Amino acid sequence: MLLWAEWWVWMSGALILATLEVLIPGYIFLGFAIGAAVMGLLILVGISASGLPLTLVIFAGLSLLSYLAMRKFFGLRKGQVKIWDTDINE
C-alpha cells in the first residue's frame, strides 16, 4: 500500500501542521492542517483519488477552501477600520 493513500498519514500531517500553527501563529499552517485532516477523513471513509497528483490537488483545494473560510470568519469585519491612537515613536 502506498503511504500517501493511508488515512493516518494525513491525520499525522494535520497534527504536525496544527502544532506548527501553535508555535508560529498567523493562520498560515492552520489552513493546511484542516485540509490534511479533511483529506484523512475522506480516505478513512473510502473516498480516495487514483494517484498522487490528484490527491495533492484535492488537498490543495481543501486547504484553500479552509483558508478562505477562516479568513471570512476570523478576518476584519466589513466596515471596520483599525485606528491607531498612539505612535510607536512617542
C-alpha positions as CSV (number, residue, x, y, z in Angstrom):
1,M,0.0,0.0,0.0
2,L,1.2,3.5,-0.8
3,L,1.9,5.7,2.2
4,W,0.1,8.8,0.9
5,A,-3.0,6.7,0.5
6,E,-3.2,5.9,4.2
7,W,-5.6,8.0,6.3
8,W,-3.3,8.0,9.4
9,V,-0.5,9.7,7.4
10,W,-2.8,12.6,6.5
11,M,-4.0,12.9,10.2
12,S,-0.4,12.8,11.4
13,G,0.4,15.6,9.0
14,A,-2.6,17.6,10.2
15,L,-1.4,17.2,13.8
16,I,2.1,18.3,12.9
17,L,0.8,21.3,10.9
18,A,-1.6,22.3,13.8
19,T,1.3,22.1,16.2
20,L,3.3,24.4,13.9
21,E,0.4,26.8,13.9
22,V,0.5,26.9,17.7
23,L,4.3,27.6,17.7
24,I,4.2,30.1,14.8
25,P,0.7,31.8,14.9
26,G,-0.8,33.6,12.0
27,Y,-3.4,31.2,10.5
28,I,-0.9,30.0,7.9
29,F,-0.4,26.4,8.8
30,L,-4.0,26.0,10.1
31,G,-5.5,26.0,6.6
32,F,-3.1,23.3,5.6
33,A,-3.9,21.3,8.8
34,I,-7.6,21.5,8.2
35,G,-7.0,20.4,4.6
36,A,-4.9,17.5,5.7
37,A,-7.5,16.5,8.3
38,V,-10.3,16.5,5.8
39,M,-8.2,14.6,3.3
40,G,-7.6,12.0,6.0
41,L,-11.3,11.8,6.8
42,L,-12.1,11.3,3.1
43,I,-9.6,8.5,2.8
44,L,-10.9,6.9,6.0
45,V,-14.4,7.0,4.7
46,G,-13.3,5.3,1.5
47,I,-13.1,8.3,-0.9
48,S,-9.6,8.4,-2.4
49,A,-8.0,9.7,-5.6
50,S,-6.4,7.4,-8.1
51,G,-3.0,8.9,-8.0
52,L,-0.6,11.1,-6.0
53,P,-1.0,14.2,-8.3
54,L,-4.8,14.2,-8.0
55,T,-4.6,13.6,-4.2
56,L,-2.3,16.6,-3.9
57,V,-4.7,18.8,-6.0
58,I,-7.6,17.8,-3.8
59,F,-5.5,18.5,-0.7
60,A,-4.6,21.9,-2.1
61,G,-8.2,22.7,-2.9
62,L,-9.4,21.7,0.6
63,S,-6.6,23.8,2.1
64,L,-7.5,26.8,0.1
65,L,-11.2,26.5,0.9
66,S,-10.4,26.2,4.6
67,Y,-8.1,29.2,4.5
68,L,-10.7,31.3,2.7
69,A,-13.4,30.2,5.2
70,M,-11.1,31.1,8.2
71,R,-10.3,34.5,6.6
72,K,-14.0,35.2,6.2
73,F,-14.8,34.0,9.8
74,F,-11.8,35.5,11.6
75,G,-11.0,38.4,9.4
76,L,-11.7,42.1,9.8
77,R,-15.5,42.7,9.6
78,K,-16.8,44.8,6.8
79,G,-16.7,48.5,7.7
80,Q,-14.2,48.0,10.5
81,V,-11.1,50.1,10.3
82,K,-8.1,49.9,12.7
83,I,-7.5,53.3,14.3
84,W,-4.1,53.9,15.9
85,D,-4.3,56.3,18.9
86,T,-0.5,56.4,19.6
87,D,2.6,56.3,17.6
88,I,5.3,53.8,18.3
89,N,7.9,56.6,18.4
90,E,6.2,58.6,21.1
